[in-house]
């Protein structure tokens, strides 16, 4: 798979051969779905909590006599049928994450990259670097490239000036190669890889 390399001035500066085992796989929605669910489950805080009848601050004493009152028998005000009583089967603090094998996660990332390539939404640039952290200049360049809604993936490190300039641009994110993930790739319209990112992803996914 051969693809043109652009620069931030929207000019073709060369071409690159993309590995078919990473960028040319058959796109399977089930694989992408399972990896995204796994990612979002790990992000859930799991700190939701309600108090049960053993935790509410009410007296455990019997509220009234067992017989003679004409009312249903009750043993405590802590029951869920009373105001301020405990909640039955309410949420408790727990970990929402579940396991997914490394092999499957790697396959998910390859599939996401292949999906962007197949859609024609994969862009390769020579480098994501700026001389000065000017947001306005970067915005104009990205509008010319039609990359207003895009995820940039750089090599092992992200250029500081580029990161600062893109920080206030809505719809533009940048990550190092180690941070590349299926969810962020899929939620952006365009995926932009630098030449360094292509090399690093090749090393990571082979």
C-alpha positions in Angstrom: 0.0 0.0 0.0 1.6 3.2 -1.2 0.4 6.6 0.1 1.5 10.2 -0.5 3.2 12.1 2.3 2.0 15.7 2.8 3.5 18.6 4.8 1.5 21.2 6.8 1.6 23.4 3.8 -0.6 20.9 1.9 2.2 19.9 -0.5 3.2 16.4 -1.5 6.7 15.8 -0.3 7.1 12.0 -1.0 5.4 8.7 -0.6 5.5 5.8 1.9 4.8 2.1 1.8 2.2 1.0 4.4 2.3 -2.5 5.8 -0.8 -4.4 4.6 -0.7 -6.5 7.8 -1.4 -3.3 9.8 -3.3 -1.0 7.4 -4.9 -3.5 5.0 -6.9 -5.8 7.2 -10.6 -6.7 6.7 -12.6 -4.4 8.9 -14.7 -6.3 11.4 -17.2 -4.2 13.4 -17.4 -6.8 16.2 -13.6 -6.5 16.9 -13.8 -2.7 17.1 -16.9 -2.8 19.3 -15.4 -5.2 21.8 -12.2 -3.2 22.2 -14.1 0.1 22.6 -16.4 -1.5 25.3 -13.2 -2.7 27.1 -11.7 0.8 27.0 -14.8 2.6 28.2 -15.3 0.0 31.0 -11.8 0.7 32.3 -12.6 4.4 32.4 -15.7 4.0 34.6 -15.1 5.2 38.1 -17.4 2.7 39.8 -17.8 5.0 42.8 -21.6 5.0 42.7 -23.1 3.9 46.0 -26.4 3.9 47.9 -26.9 2.9 51.5 -28.6 -0.4 52.4 -30.7 -1.0 55.5 -27.7 -1.9 57.5 -26.0 1.4 56.8 -28.7 4.1 57.2 -28.6 6.2 60.3 -31.9 5.2 61.9 -32.8 3.5 65.1 -33.0 -0.3 64.9 -35.8 -0.3 67.5 -39.2 -1.8 66.6 -41.4 1.3 65.6 -44.6 0.1 67.3 -46.2 -2.9 68.9 -46.6 -6.1 67.0 -50.3 -6.5 67.6 -53.3 -4.3 68.3 -52.5 -1.3 66.2 -54.3 -2.3 63.0 -51.1 -1.9 61.0 -48.8 -4.3 59.2 -46.1 -5.7 61.5 -42.7 -3.9 61.2 -39.4 -4.7 62.8 -37.4 -1.6 62.0 -37.6 1.9 60.4 -34.6 1.0 58.2 -36.7 -1.0 55.8 -36.9 0.2 52.2 -40.7 0.8 52.5 -40.0 3.7 54.9 -38.9 7.2 54.1 -35.1 7.5 54.5 -34.9 3.7 54.7 -32.2 1.6 53.0 -32.2 0.9 49.3 -32.7 -2.6 48.0 -30.1 -3.9 45.5 -28.7 -0.4 45.0 -25.4 0.3 43.2 -22.2 -0.4 45.2 -18.6 0.5 44.7 -17.0 -1.9 42.2 -14.5 -2.2 39.4 -16.2 -2.2 35.9 -13.1 -3.4 34.0 -12.8 -6.8 32.4 -10.1 -8.7 30.7 -9.2 -8.6 27.0 -6.1 -10.4 25.7 -3.1 -8.5 24.4 -3.4 -10.3 21.1 -7.0 -9.1 20.6 -6.3 -5.6 21.7 -3.5 -5.4 19.1 -5.9 -6.8 16.5 -8.4 -4.1 17.4 -5.8 -1.3 16.9 -4.8 -2.8 13.5 -8.4 -3.0 12.5 -9.1 0.6 13.5 -6.1 1.8 11.4 -7.3 -0.3 8.5 -10.8 1.1 8.8 -9.4 4.7 8.4 -7.3 3.7 5.5 -10.2 1.9 3.8 -12.5 5.0 4.3 -9.9 7.3 2.8 -9.6 9.1 6.1 -5.9 8.3 6.7 -3.5 11.1 6.1 0.3 10.8 6.3 2.4 13.9 7.0 6.2 14.3 7.2 6.2 15.8 10.7 3.9 17.5 13.2 6.2 20.3 14.3 5.9 24.1 14.5 8.5 26.8 14.9 6.1 28.8 17.3 3.1 27.7 19.3 0.6 29.9 17.3 -2.9 28.5 17.4 -4.2 30.8 14.6 -1.5 29.7 12.2 -2.1 26.0 12.9 -5.9 26.5 12.5 -5.4 28.0 9.0 -3.1 25.2 8.0 -5.5 22.5 9.2 -8.5 24.1 7.5 -6.5 24.1 4.2 -5.8 20.4 4.8 -9.4 19.8 5.8 -8.3 18.4 9.1 -10.5 20.3 11.5 -11.8 17.1 13.1 -8.7 14.9 13.4 -6.5 12.9 15.6 -2.7 13.4 15.2 -0.4 10.6 16.2 3.3 11.4 16.4 6.4 9.3 17.1 7.7 8.5 20.6 7.2 12.2 21.7 4.9 15.0 20.7 6.3 18.4 19.6 5.7 20.9 22.4 4.9 23.8 20.1 2.4 21.7 18.1 0.7 20.5 21.3 0.4 24.0 22.7 -1.0 25.4 19.4 -3.6 22.6 19.0 -4.7 22.7 22.7 -7.4 25.3 22.1 -8.6 23.8 18.8 -11.9 22.0 19.2 -11.9 18.7 17.4 -8.1 18.4 17.2 -6.2 16.0 19.4 -2.6 14.8 19.4 -1.1 11.7 21.0 2.3 10.0 21.0 2.5 6.5 19.4 2.3 4.8 22.8 -1.1 6.5 23.4 -2.7 5.4 20.1 -6.0 3.6 20.9 -9.1 2.4 19.1 -11.6 4.7 20.8 -9.8 8.0 20.0 -9.1 6.8 16.4 -12.7 6.0 15.7 -14.3 9.1 17.3 -12.4 11.5 15.0 -13.2 11.9 11.3 -9.5 11.9 10.1 -6.5 10.1 11.4 -3.2 11.9 10.8 0.1 9.9 11.2 3.6 11.3 11.0 6.3 9.3 9.3 7.8 8.5 12.7 4.3 7.3 13.9 4.1 4.9 11.0 7.5 3.4 11.9 6.7 3.2 15.6 3.3 1.7 15.0 5.0 -0.9 12.8 7.4 -1.8 15.6 4.6 -1.9 18.2 2.1 -4.0 16.2 4.4 -6.5 14.5 
